[in-house]
Amino acid sequence: MQQEFYKYQGTGNDFVMIDNRQQKIDKNNTKLVAALCDRRFGIGADGLILIQNHEKADFEMIYFNSDGSQSLCGNGGRCAVAFARNLGIIAKKATFEAIDGLHFATIEDDIVKLQMQDVNAVEKYVSHVFLDTGSPHHVELRENIDDFDIKAEGSKIRYGAPYNEAGSNVNFVKKIGDATFAVRTYERGVEDETLSCGTGVTAVAIAMHTLKETTDNLITLKALGGDLQVSFEENNGVYSNIWLIGPAKLVFKGSI
């Protein structure tokens, strides 16, 4: 069977996108997902996204990590909005359902603003912060993020206590300005560093505000694949009206 696909990227976080409104792809076929995301024997991507019909929202986004596991992906959500516009499903605004519930987004040219779920709890520890922004994130300040083995360091934390089997994404952060931070992220499910992580930079922005490393509510995050911004409102430790902002671009289309 020939399957048409599209490849999108959001600040270097890349995804195979498939229009699955006709239900041609079995969303339970995790082996197929892993095969399509394989960078040597498949198309190659950090994840795969199916766009499906939804009874009330504009569409449903089903996101898979490259190993076939499911989660929320912020950059994937932004790319899904750009893809939905390309398919003619939306124009400049979108409401879609993901694994963590409904999301609202806007798109202007290639810039997608994606509203994230509220964050009601931020756990502070001696050496790091932990929070869930749709996916779990360990956030740790480091001075030497440019020159250390993030795969080795990240996997040690990802599989170690207290995360163990469930695991956590791991973000290493360096402050470079009052409201600007450099970020490197080890993503579970990809089991390696990615050039950018949407839920990760969202977690970093909130963590830095919680730690009083910044007092701003519009934060610039410099990932390896480009810059993203996160805005939010905070009231008594609860973060709401959270927006992930950045580019989402079509790379190519093909069939496999």
BAKE-639129 format. One record per residue: residue number from 0; residue in one letter; x, y, z of N, C-alpha, C, O in turn. Coordinates in steps of 0.05 Angstrom, whole numbers, always signed. Atoms other than C-alpha are relative to their C-alpha. Layout:
% residues N
 num residu    n.u    n.v    n.w   ca.u   ca.v   ca.w    c.u    c.v    c.w    o.u    o.v    o.w
 NUM      A      X      Y      Z      X      Y      Z      X      Y      Z      X      Y      Z
...
This chain:
% residues 256
 num residu    n.u    n.v    n.w   ca.u   ca.v   ca.w    c.u    c.v    c.w    o.u    o.v    o.w
   0      M    +17    -24     +0     +0     +0     +0    +17    +25     +0    +36    +27    +16
   1      Q    -14    -25     +0    +26    +69    -18    -14    +19    +20    -38    +21    +21
   2      Q    +11    -19    -20    +18   +120    +38    +13    +27     -4    +37    +30     -3
   3      E    -11    -27     +2    +25   +195    +27     +6    +11    +27     -9     +6    +46
   4      F     -8    -12    -25    +60   +233    +82    +11    +28     -5    +19    +35    -28
   5      Y    -12    -27     +0    +85   +303    +98    +21     +0    +22    +18    -13    +43
   6      K    -20     -3    -21   +147   +322   +137     +0    +29     +9     +4    +47     -8
   7      Y     +0    -27    -12   +144   +383   +183    +21     +2    +21    +30    -18    +33
   8      Q    -19     -5    -22   +193   +414   +231     -7    +26    +15    -15    +45     +3
   9      G     +3    -24    -17   +186   +463   +289    +25     +4    +16    +30    -11    +35
  10      T    -26     -5    -11   +254   +491   +308    +17    -25     +2    +30    -31    +22
  11      G    -17    +23     +2   +287   +427   +286    -12    -26    +12     -1    -47     +8
  12      N    +15    +23    -10   +238   +380   +322    -17    -10    -24    -35     +4    -32
  13      D    +12     +8    +26   +215   +339   +261    -20    -23     +3    -17    -41    +20
  14      F    +23    +19     -2   +152   +298   +249     -9     -9    -27    -10     +6    -47
  15      V    +15    +11    +23   +121   +252   +198    -29     +5     +5    -39     -1    +27
  16      M    +28     -7     -3    +50   +277   +187    -17    -15    -20    -10    -16    -44
  17      I    +18    +15    +18     -6   +234   +159    -29     +9     +5    -38    +10    +27
  18      D    +29     -6     -1    -77   +254   +142    -15    -27     +3    -16    -42    -16
  19      N    +12    +26     -6   -114   +196   +175    -30     +3     +4    -43    -13    +18
  20      R    +29     -4     -3   -185   +222   +168    -16    -23    -12    -39    -27     -5
  21      Q    +13    +24    +12   -202   +160   +127     +7    -26    +15     -1    -47     +7
  22      Q     -7    +22    -18   -174   +115   +182    +15    -23    -14    +10    -46    -10
  23      K    -15    +20    +14   -125    +80   +136    +23    -11    +16    +32    -34    +12
  24      I    -22     +9    -17    -70    +76   +189    -11     -9    +26    -27     +5    +39
  25      D     +8    +10    -26    -81    +33   +250    +16    +14    +22    +41    +10    +23
  26      K    -14    -15    -20    -64    +78   +309    +13    -18    +22    +28     -8    +38
  27      N    -12    +19    -19    -46    +16   +350    +24    -14    -11    +37    -30     +3
  28      N    -23    +13    +13     +8     -6   +301    +26    +14     +7    +36    +29    -10
  29      T    -24    -15     -9    +68    +19   +341    +25     -9    -15    +44     +7    -18
  30      K    -23     +9    +16   +116    -23   +299     +2    +16    -25    +24    +23    -34
  31      L     +0    -16    +25    +95    +15   +237    +10    +29     +7    +25    +40     -9
  32      V     -9    -27     -8   +105    +81   +274    +30     +1     +3    +43    +19     -8
  33      A    -29     +1     -4   +175    +62   +295    +15     -3    -26    +36     +8    -30
  34      A    -13     +5    +27   +192    +38   +224     -1    +26    -16    +19    +32    -29
  35      L     +1    -25    +16   +168   +104   +192    +19    +21    +12    +29    +37     -4
  36      C    -17    -20    -13   +208   +145   +243    +29     -7     -1    +46    +10     +5
  37      D    -28     +9     +1   +272   +105   +233    +15    +17    -21     +7    +19    -44
  38      R    -14    -18    +17   +324   +152   +204    +18    -14    -21    +29     -1    -39
  39      R    -16    +15    +20   +361    +97   +166    -18    -17    -19    -12    -19    -42
  40      F    +16    +19    +16   +306    +49   +142    -28    +11     -5    -43     -2    -20
  41      G    +26    -12     +5   +245    +95   +143     +2    +28    -10    +22    +35    -23
  42      I     -1    -28     +8   +228   +168   +131    +19    +15    +18    +35    +31     +9
  43      G    -17    -13    -20   +262   +191   +195    -13    +24    +13    -21    +43     -1
  44      A    +13    -22    -15   +232   +236   +249     +3     -5    +30     +8    -27    +39
  45      D     +2     +3    -29   +229   +250   +323    -27    -12     +9    -29    -23    +31
  46      G    +26    +11     -7   +156   +230   +321    -19     -1    -24    -12     +9    -46
  47      L    +20     +2    +21    +95   +214   +279    -27    +10    +10    -35     +5    +33
  48      I    +26    -12     -8    +28   +251   +280    -21     -8    -20    -18     -5    -44
  49      L    +24     +6    +15    -39   +227   +255    -21    +22     +4    -26    +30    +27
  50      I    +22    -19     -2    -93   +279   +240    -25    -15     -6    -28    -27    -27
  51      Q    +25    +15     +3   -162   +250   +250    -24    +19     +4    -22    +40    +16
  52      N    +25    -15     -5   -234   +275   +250     -7     +0    +29     +0    -19    +44
  53      H     +9     -3    -28   -265   +298   +315    -28    +10     +0    -35    +27    -17
  54      E    +28     -8     +0   -338   +306   +333     -5    +29     +5    -23    +41     -6
  55      K     +5    -28     -9   -332   +375   +365    +23    +19     -8    +17    +41    -16
  56      A    -23    -17     +6   -261   +402   +353     +5     -1    -31     -8    -16    -45
  57      D     -7     +0    +29   -230   +418   +285    +13    -26     -8     +9    -36    -31
  58      F    -12    +26     +6   -189   +354   +289    +11    -12    +25    +12     +1    +46
  59      E    -14    +13    -21   -155   +304   +334    +28     -5     -8    +33    -13    -31
  60      M    -29     +6     +5    -79   +299   +338     +8    -24    +17     +6    -24    +42
  61      I    -11    +23    -14    -51   +231   +356    +30     +0     -4    +39     -2    -27
  62      Y    -29     -3     +1    +23   +238   +372    +14    -25    +10     +7    -36    +31
  63      F    -17    +22     -8    +74   +182   +375    +29     +9     +1    +38    +22    -17
  64      N    -29     -3     +0   +146   +186   +397    +12    -20    -20     -3    -37    -30
  65      S    -12    +17    +21   +195   +152   +350     +1    -29     +8     +5    -47    -10
  66      D     +0    +28     -8   +193    +88   +392    -29    -11     +0    -32    -35     +7
  67      G    +27    +10     +1   +117    +83   +383    -17     +7    +25    -41     +2    +24
  68      S    +15     -8    -24    +98   +109   +453    -15    +26     -5     -7    +42    -22
  69      Q    +16    -24     +4    +45   +163   +458     +5    +20    +23    +11    +13    +46
  70      S     -3    -21    -20    +51   +230   +494    -11    +26    -13    -21    +26    -35
  71      L     +5    -26    +12    +37   +304   +484    +27    +11    -10    +47     +7     +2
  72      C    -23    -13    +11    +86   +342   +440     -8    +29     -7    -25    +32    -25
  73      G     +7    -27     +5    +83   +418   +440     +8     +9    -29     -9    +21    -43
  74      N     -8     -6    +27   +123   +427   +376    -16    -16    -20    -23     -6    -42
  75      G    +18    +16    +17    +83   +370   +346    -27    +12     -3    -39    +12    -25
  76      G    +26    -13     +1    +19   +406   +364     +1    +25    -19    -18    +29    -34
  77      R     -2    -23    +18    +44   +469   +329     +2     -8    -29    -10     +4    -46
  78      C     -2    +10    +28    +63   +429   +267    -26    -11     -9    -33     -9    -33
  79      A    +27    +10     +7     -5   +395   +269    -18    +22     -9    -34    +18    -28
  80      V    +16    -23     +7    -38   +463   +265     +7     +9    -28    -10    +15    -45
  81      A     -9     -8    +26     +5   +482   +205     -9    -20    -21    -17    -12    -43
  82      F     +8    +21    +18    -11   +415   +172    -30     +2     -5    -40     -2    -28
  83      A    +29     -3     +3    -86   +424   +185     -8    +23    -18    -27    +21    -33
  84      R     +6    -22    +18    -84   +491   +151     +7     -8    -29     -8     -2    -47
  85      N     -8    +10    +26    -48   +459    +92    -21    -18    -12    -26    -18    -36
  86      L    +22    +18     +9   -104   +407    +88    -26    +14     -4    -45     +2    -15
  87      G    +25    -15     +3   -157   +461    +88    -20     -4    +23    -43     +3    +21
  88      I    +17     +6    -23   -185   +439   +156     -6    +26    +15    -28    +30    +26
  89      I     +2    -25    -15   -173   +507   +188    +11    +23    -17    +23    +19    -38
  90      A    -11    -24    +13   -155   +578   +168    +21    +12    +18    +45     +7    +16
  91      K    -20    -14    -18   -123   +621   +223     -3     -9    +29    +14     -2    +46
  92      K     +5     +9    -27   -152   +589   +286     -6    -30     +0    -18    -40    -19
  93      A     +6    +29     -1   -157   +517   +310     -6     -8    +29     +5     +3    +48
  94      T     +4    +15    -26   -185   +475   +367     +4    -29     -6     -9    -40    -24
  95      F     -5    +29     +5   -159   +404   +371     +4    -15    +26    +11     -3    +46
  96      E     -4    +16    -24   -157   +347   +419    +26    -16     -2    +32    -28    -23
  97      A    -25    +16     -2    -91   +315   +441     -3    -19    +24    -25    -20    +36
  98      I     +2    +20    -21    -75   +262   +492     -6    +12    +27    -17     -2    +45
  99      D     +5    -13    -26    -80   +313   +549    -25    +18     +0    -29    +33    +19
 100      G    +24    -15     +1   -145   +345   +526     -1    +20    -23    +15    +18    -42
 101      L     +3    -19    +22   -167   +404   +483    +20    +22     +1    +29    +31    +22
 102      H    -19    -22     +3   -120   +457   +457    -11    +20    -20    -25    +13    -39
 103      F     +7    -21    +19   -131   +524   +422    +26    +11    -11    +46    +12     +2
 104      A    -24    -11    +13    -82   +553   +372     -8    +20    -21    -30    +20    -31
 105      T     +3    -19    +22    -73   +609   +322    +24     -3    -18    +46    -12     -8
 106      I    -23     +2    +18    -29   +611   +260     -1    +25    -18    -22    +32    -29
 107      E     -4    -24    +18     -3   +672   +221    +26     -4    -14    +47     -5     -2
 108      D    -24     +8    +16    +45   +657   +164    +10    -27    +11     -5    -46    +11
 109      D    -11    +26    -10    +91   +603   +194     +1     +0    +31    +11    -19    +42
 110      I     -2     -1    -29    +84   +625   +267    -26    -10    +13    -48     -1     +8
 111      V    +22    +12    -14    +39   +582   +310     +1     +5    +30    +22     +1    +42
 112      K     +2     -4    -29    +16   +601   +380    -19    -22    +10    -42    -23     +3
 113      L    +15    +23    -10     -8   +540   +418     -4     +3    +30    +14     +7    +46
 114      Q     +6     -2    -29    -44   +544   +485     +4    -27    +13     -7    -47     +4
 115      M     -6    +24    -15    -19   +493   +534    -19     -2    +24    -32    +17    +32
 116      Q    +17     +4    -24    -55   +463   +594    +12    +15    +24    +36    +20    +25
 117      D     -9    -13    -25    -51   +498   +662    +19    -18    +15    +17    -42    +14
 118      V    -18    +14    -18     +5   +478   +709     -6     +7    +29     -2    +30    +37
 119      N    +10     -5    -27    -21   +471   +780    +21     -6    +21    +18     +3    +44
 120      A    -20     +8    -20    +41   +443   +814    +28     +0    -12    +32    -11    -34
 121      V    -28     +1     +8   +116   +455   +808    +15    -10    +25    +14     +2    +46
 122      E    -15    +13    -23   +160   +410   +852    +28    +10     +0    +43     +6    -20
 123      K    -27    -10     -2   +224   +443   +876    +17    -18    +17     +9    -26    +39
 124      Y    -19    +17    -15   +284   +401   +898    +26    +16     +1    +29    +38     -9
 125      V    -25    -14     -4   +355   +419   +917    +14     +6    -27    +24    +28    -30
 126      S    -16     -3    +24   +385   +409   +848    -17     +3    -26     -6     +8    -47
 127      H    +16     -1    +24   +325   +411   +801    -29     +6     +7    -37     +8    +30
 128      V    +29     -4     -2   +251   +425   +789    -13    -21    -17     -3    -29    -38
 129      F    +15    +20    +16   +199   +375   +765    -29    +11     -3    -41    +20    +15
 130      L    +27     -8     +6   +133   +392   +731    -10    -14    -25     +5    -25    -40
 131      D    +13    +13    +23    +84   +365   +680    -13    +21    -17    -31    +36     -8
 132      T    +11    -20    +19    +68   +408   +619    -14    -15    -23    -14     -6    -46
 133      G    +11    +18    +20    +30   +352   +583    +17    -24     -2     +7    -46     -9
 134      S    -20    +22     -4    +93   +309   +590    +17     +8    +24    +21    +31    +29
 135      P    -16     -5    -24   +136   +302   +652    +28    +11     -7    +41     +2    -25
 136      H    -26    -12     +5   +199   +345   +655    +16     +6    +25     +6    +18    +44
 137      H    -20     -6    -20   +260   +348   +699    +16    +24    -11    +25    +23    -34
 138      V    -14    -24     +9   +292   +417   +695    +23     +6    +19    +19     +8    +43
 139      E    -24     -3    -17   +363   +430   +719    +18    +22    -12    +25    +21    -35
 140      L    -19    -20     +9   +407   +491   +715    +29    -11     -1    +38    -25    +18
 141      R    -28     +8     +4   +477   +477   +688    +15    +22    -14     +4    +35    -31
 142      E    -16    -21    +13   +533   +524   +668    +13    -10    -25    +17     +6    -44
 143      N    -16    +10    +22   +568   +478   +619    -17    -15    -21     -8    -36    -31
 144      I    +17    +16    +18   +510   +457   +574    +10     -2    -28     +0    -19    -44
 145      D    -11     +2    +28   +551   +469   +511    +19    -23     -4    +22    -32    -27
 146      D    -22    +19     +4   +604   +417   +524     -2    -25    +18    +19    -32    +30
 147      F     +1    +25    -14   +578   +355   +559    -18    -20    -14    -33    -12    -32
 148      D    +14    +22    +14   +549   +288   +538    -29     -1    +10    -35    -14    +30
 149      I    +28     -2     -9   +474   +302   +543    -14    -27     -1    -32    -33    +15
 150      K    +13    +26     +1   +454   +232   +521     +7    -17    +24    -11    -30    +35
 151      A     -8    +15    -24   +494   +200   +577    -12    +11    +25    -22     -3    +42
 152      E    +10    -13    -24   +474   +251   +629    -30     -2     +2    -42     -7    +23
 153      G    +30     +0     +1   +401   +254   +607    -11    -28     +5    -30    -31    +20
 154      S    +11    +28     -4   +391   +178   +604     +4     -9    +29    -13    -24    +40
 155      K     -4     +7    -28   +421   +171   +674    -22    +10    +17    -32     -4    +35
 156      I    +22    -12    -15   +369   +218   +702    -27    -12     -8    -44    -18     +9
 157      R    +26    +10    +11   +312   +193   +657     -7    -27    +11    -30    -32    +18
 158      Y     +6    +27    -10   +319   +121   +681     +5     -3    +30     -2    -24    +41
 159      G     -7     +2    -28   +342   +136   +752    -23     +7    +18    -44    +15     +9
 160      A    +20     -7    -21   +304   +146   +817     -3    +31     +0    +17    +45     -4
 161      P    +24    +14     -6   +252   +173   +827    -17     -7    -25    -39    -17    -22
 162      Y    +16     +3    +24   +230   +168   +754     -3    -30     -8    -25    -39    -16
 163      N     +0    +28     +5   +249    +95   +742    -14     -7    -27     -8     +6    -47
 164      E    +12    +10    +25   +205    +58   +691    -15    +21    -15    -13    +23    -40
 165      A    +17    -20    +14   +157   +115   +676    +18    +20    -14    +12    +29    -36
 166      G    -19    -18    +12   +216   +161   +662     -9    +29     -1    -32    +35     +5
 167      S     +5    -28     +3   +220   +235   +651    +17    +12    -22    +39     +2    -27
 168      N    -17    -16    +17   +244   +283   +598    +19    +16    +18    +13    +22    +41
 169      V    -20    -13    -16   +307   +319   +621    +10    +25    -15    +19    +23    -38
 170      N     -8    -25    +12   +323   +392   +608    +23    +13    +16    +22    +15    +40
 171      F    -22    -14    -12   +390   +426   +621     -1    +29     -9     -4    +34    -33
 172      V     +6    -28     +5   +386   +502   +625    +23    +17     +8    +36    +13    +29
 173      K    -19    -20     -7   +434   +560   +624    -12    +28     -4    -23    +33    -25
 174      K    +11    -27     +2   +413   +632   +639    +19    +17    -16    +43    +18    -11
 175      I    -17    -17    +16   +438   +680   +586    -11    +29     -1     +1    +46    -15
 176      G    +11    -27     -1   +394   +741   +600    -23     +1    +20    -31    -20    +31
 177      D    +21     -2    -19   +339   +768   +645    -24    -18     -6    -37    -28    +12
 178      A    +23    +17     +8   +286   +731   +605     +7    -18    -23    -10    -24    -40
 179      T     -9    +17    +22   +328   +688   +559    +17    -23    +11    +35    -19    +28
 180      F    -14    +24    -10   +353   +617   +572     +6    -18    -23     -9    -22    -42
 181      A     -8    +21    +19   +391   +566   +531     -9    -27    +12     -7    -32    +36
 182      V    +11    +25     -9   +361   +496   +534    +10    -23    -18    +11    -20    -42
 183      R     -5    +25    +14   +383   +426   +515    -18    -22    +13    -19    -23    +38
 184      T    +20    +19    -10   +332   +369   +522     +6    -28     -9    +10    -34    -33
 185      Y     +0    +28     +5   +338   +294   +527    -29     -9     +1    -42     -6    +22
 186      E    +29     +7     +1   +270   +266   +505     -3    -30     +4     +9    -46    -10
 187      R     +7    +28     -2   +243   +200   +531    -17     -7    -24    -31    +10    -35
 188      G    +14     +8    +24   +212   +160   +474    +17     +3    -25    +15    -13    -43
 189      V    -20     -3    +21   +265   +187   +427    +26    -12    +11    +42    -23     -5
 190      E    -23    +10    -14   +318   +167   +478    +26    +12    -10    +47     -1    -13
 191      D    -23    -15     +9   +366   +220   +454     -6    +29     +2    -28    +37     +9
 192      E     +5    -29     +1   +375   +295   +450    -16     +6    -26    -10     -5    -47
 193      T    +13    -11    +24   +327   +331   +403     +8    +29     -3    +16    +42    +17
 194      L     -8    -28     +5   +340   +398   +371    -18    +20    +14    -11    +43    +18
 195      S    +19    -18    -14   +279   +427   +407    -22    -18    +12    -27    -40     +2
 196      C    +22    +14    -12   +223   +405   +453    -20    +21    +11    -13    +37    +28
 197      G    +19    -20     -7   +159   +445   +460     -9     -1    +29    -10    +19    +43
 198      T     +8     +3    -29   +134   +417   +527    +24     +5    +18    +21    +14    +40
 199      G    -24     -4    -16   +207   +421   +550     +6    +30     +4    +11    +38    +27
 200      V     -6    -28     -4   +217   +495   +537    -22    +14    +16    -17    +33    +31
 201      T    +22    -10    -17   +148   +508   +568     +6     -5    +29     +3    +12    +46
 202      A     -7     +7    -27   +171   +471   +630    +23    +17    +10    +23    +25    +33
 203      V    -23    -17     -8   +237   +510   +631     -9    +28     +7     +0    +39    +27
 204      A     +9    -28     -5   +202   +578   +626    -14     +2    +27     -9    +20    +43
 205      I    +14     -1    -25   +156   +561   +684    +19     -6    +24    +16     +6    +45
 206      A    -19     +6    -21   +212   +530   +725    +18    +24     +7    +23    +29    +30
 207      M    -18    -23     -5   +257   +591   +717    -15    +22    +14     -4    +37    +31
 208      H    +17    -20    -14   +199   +636   +739     -4     -8    +29     -3     +8    +47
 209      T     +4    +11    -27   +186   +591   +799    +25     +4    +17    +23    +11    +41
 210      L    -26     -3    -14   +260   +594   +818     +9    +29     +3    +30    +35    +14
 211      K     -6    -29     +0   +258   +670   +810    +26     +7    -15    +40    +26     -9
 212      E    -22     -7    +18   +312   +667   +757     -9    +21    -20     +8    +34    -33
 213      T    +12    -22    +17   +265   +714   +718    -26     +8    +13    -39     -7    +26
 214      T    +26    -10     -9   +206   +758   +736    -18     +5    -24    -41    +13    -20
 215      D    +15     -5    +24   +183   +764   +664    -21    -23     -4    -18    -45     +6
 216      N    +19    +21     +8   +122   +727   +637     -1     -5    -30    -20    -17    -40
 217      L     -4     +7    +28   +146   +725   +566    +30     -8     -2    +47    +10     +0
 218      I    -28    +11     -2   +209   +681   +562     +8    -10    -27     -7    -22    -42
 219      T    -11    +10    +24   +254   +667   +503    +18    -24     +7    +36    -22    +24
 220      L    -15    +24     -4   +283   +597   +500    +16     -6    -25     +4     -9    -47
 221      K    -18     +5    +23   +343   +583   +455     +7    -30     +0    +24    -39    +15
 222      A     -6    +29     +4   +342   +510   +434    +20     -2    -23    +25    +17    -37
 223      L    -20     +4    +21   +393   +480   +386    -12     +5    -28     +2    +13    -46
 224      G    +12     -3    +26   +342   +483   +329    -12    +28     -5    -24    +33    -26
 225      G    +12    -26     +4   +320   +555   +340    -13    +11    +25    -13     -2    +46
 226      D    +12    -13    -23   +284   +603   +387    -30     -5     +1    -44     -4    -19
 227      L    +29     +1     -6   +216   +593   +419     -5    +20    +22    +13    +28    +37
 228      Q     +8    -17    -22   +177   +637   +466    -23    -13    +15    -39    -27     +3
 229      V    +21     +9    -17   +132   +620   +524    -11    +23    +16     +5    +37    +29
 230      S    +12    -21    -16    +83   +668   +556    -20    -14    +19    -29    -36    +14
 231      F    +18    +12    -19    +39   +655   +617     -9    +21    +20     +1    +44    +21
 232      E     +8    -15    -23     +2   +683   +677     +4    -17    +24     +1    -42    +23
 233      E     -5    +15    -24    +18   +663   +748    -15    +12    +24    -15    +37    +27
 234      N    +15     -9    -23    -25   +667   +810     +2    -20    +22     -9    -42    +20
 235      N     -4    +18    -23     -4   +636   +877    +11    -27     -9     +2    -48     +1
 236      G    -13    +24     +7    +40   +585   +843    -14    -16    -22     -4    -37    -30
 237      V    +15    +13    +21    -12   +565   +791     +5    +15    -26     +1    +39    -27
 238      Y     -6    -13    +26     +7   +579   +718    -22     -6    -20    -30    -30    -24
 239      S    +22     +3    +18    -48   +591   +668     +4    +18    -25    +24    +33    -26
 240      N     -3    -15    +25    -59   +621   +599    +28     -2    -12    +41    +17    -19
 241      I    -27     +6     +9     +6   +588   +577     +0     -4    -30    -17    -18    -41
 242      W     -1     +2    +29    +25   +597   +504    +29     -7     -9    +48     +5     +1
 243      L    -25     +7    +13    +81   +564   +464     +0    +12    -28    -18     +6    -43
 244      I     +0    -17    +24   +101   +608   +406    +25     -5    -17    +48     -4     -6
 245      G    -23     +4    +17   +146   +593   +346     -8    -10    -27    -32    -14    -33
 246      P     +5     +8    +28   +153   +572   +273     -6    -30     -3     +3    -46    +13
 247      A     +6    +28     +8   +125   +508   +242     +0     +0    -30    -16    +14    -43
 248      K     -4     -2    +29   +146   +493   +171     -1    -28    -14     +8    -48     -3
 249      L     -1    +23    +17   +134   +442   +116    +28     -4    -11    +40    +15    -21
 250      V    -27     +7    +11   +199   +407    +96     -3    -13    -28     +8     -4    -48
 251      F     +6    +13    +26   +174   +360    +41    -23    -19     +3    -33    -25    +25
 252      K    +22    +20     +0   +119   +311    +21     +9    -23    -18    +26    -19    -36
 253      G     -8    +23    +16   +124   +242     -9    -19    -23     +5    -40    -20    +17
 254      S    +15    +25     -6    +97   +171     -8    +19    -22     +6    +42    -23     -4
 255      I    -16    +22     -8   +123   +108    +22    -15    -26     -2     -5    -48     +4
